[in-house]
Amino acid sequence: MSFNIEDLARVNVRLLKPYQSARRIGGKGNVWLNANEYPLPVPFTILQTTFNRYPECQPKLVIERYARYAALSSDQVLVTRGADEGIELLMRTFCEPGKDAILICPPTYGMYSVSAETIGIEYRTVPSLSHWQLNLPEITKLLKDVKIIYLCNPNNPTGNLINPNDLRILLEITADTALVVVDEAYIEFCPESTITGCLQTYPNLVILRTLSKAFALAGLRCGFTLANKPVIDLLLKVITPYPLATPIADLAYQALSDYGIKLMRKHVIELNNTRDFFCEKLNQLACIEKVFPSKTNYILVRFIDSIKIFNALWNQGIILRDQNNNPGLSGCLRISIGTRQECEHVITALQVL
Ligand SMILES: *Cc1c(COP(=O)(O)O)cnc(C)c1O
């Protein structure tokens, strides 16, 4: 028998390199600083007790609360199984496999290219400039057949904000040809930088949000896509009939209550303070080449010997995110901001390396 089940799989799937999360790699850590999660649980519990009925496709109460939180109207909000589903849903709605393309600006979040590869959509890359700003002339040259540009603001893994004027220029350039998707997964850490205020001006603007980061609910798998009604209506044609399980909608509704939002804002203040303290301490260490300034709950750090550092901390149960394979980030590790104690633990471990 020479039959190989691999031969049945789509060619792009056979060639695919899956997204590498540390949970998947199987690290045995006790200090998880690799996935930008909030370090402590939030106190919400499932209140709904019956599950015999299918959930609403777009749970009305969750949509209303998110719309209020984002200062938008309900028809500008779509809820998805994490922001990751939003990333893929946009491609499946707007890009013809084998014909259209997406464009990304590395170094950036890995799921844009992973989703494009699984669906079979070409992705073009225009590396960002120094200080990780957009290379607008180069982007403009490569726009033929590009239906979606994915930007991450503030950017993962570099932690910087994109110049808001560049965003507006890009929205103008692409007004009749492409969507500009601004991934605001970390916007709660610098809320004044949101681009939601531009939705009324630009029909081609789409914003991605999540409850996984500042809201401390990565295990929930709940994200939001914000756009004008015509875009949302198209996405609603493609989304699965029941993207959100009943318990998820129940918990998301609580997280978006006045209390939930207040709690999130308190956590953001604490994390931002811890980050600034952590940065200051990191800057005093001999093993470090550069600490990049961050607007988020993680810090990108270039080490003199990042492989040694990564492995030494891994062996002590401190799990960081290696960025050596991300373009332009050789020698870099990304460190999520944990509790104050966890950050102190990292500093102590690094002091002897
Ligand atoms: C974490 C993250 C996401 C994924 O969010 P989920 O809602 O957990 O799927 C999307 N974009 C960026 C930039 C992220 O860092």
The ligand as an SDF file (V2000), in Angstrom:
LIG
                    3D

 15 15  0  0  0  0  0  0  0  0999 V2000
   -3.8480   38.5060   19.9090 C   0  0  0  0  0  0  0  0  0  0  0  0
   -4.0580   39.1640   18.6070 C   0  0  0  0  0  0  0  0  0  0  0  0
   -5.1640   38.8840   17.8050 C   0  0  0  0  0  0  0  0  0  0  0  0
   -6.0670   37.7320   18.0910 C   0  0  0  0  0  0  0  0  0  0  0  0
   -7.1220   38.0540   18.8620 O   0  0  0  0  0  0  0  0  0  0  0  0
   -8.1630   36.9080   19.2520 P   0  0  0  0  0  0  0  0  0  0  0  0
   -9.3830   37.7100   19.5300 O   0  0  0  0  0  0  0  0  0  0  0  0
   -7.6150   36.2110   20.4640 O   0  0  0  0  0  0  0  0  0  0  0  0
   -8.3170   35.9960   18.0850 O   0  0  0  0  0  0  0  0  0  0  0  0
   -5.3550   39.6050   16.6520 C   0  0  0  0  0  0  0  0  0  0  0  0
   -4.4720   40.5340   16.2790 N   0  0  0  0  0  0  0  0  0  0  0  0
   -3.3840   40.8160   17.0040 C   0  0  0  0  0  0  0  0  0  0  0  0
   -2.4480   41.8530   16.5550 C   0  0  0  0  0  0  0  0  0  0  0  0
   -3.1320   40.1200   18.1770 C   0  0  0  0  0  0  0  0  0  0  0  0
   -2.0150   40.3490   18.8580 O   0  0  0  0  0  0  0  0  0  0  0  0
  1  2  1  0
  2  3  1  0
  2 14  2  0
  3  4  1  0
  3 10  2  0
  4  5  1  0
  5  6  1  0
  6  7  2  0
  6  8  1  0
  6  9  1  0
 10 11  1  0
 11 12  2  0
 12 13  1  0
 12 14  1  0
 14 15  1  0
M  END
$$$$
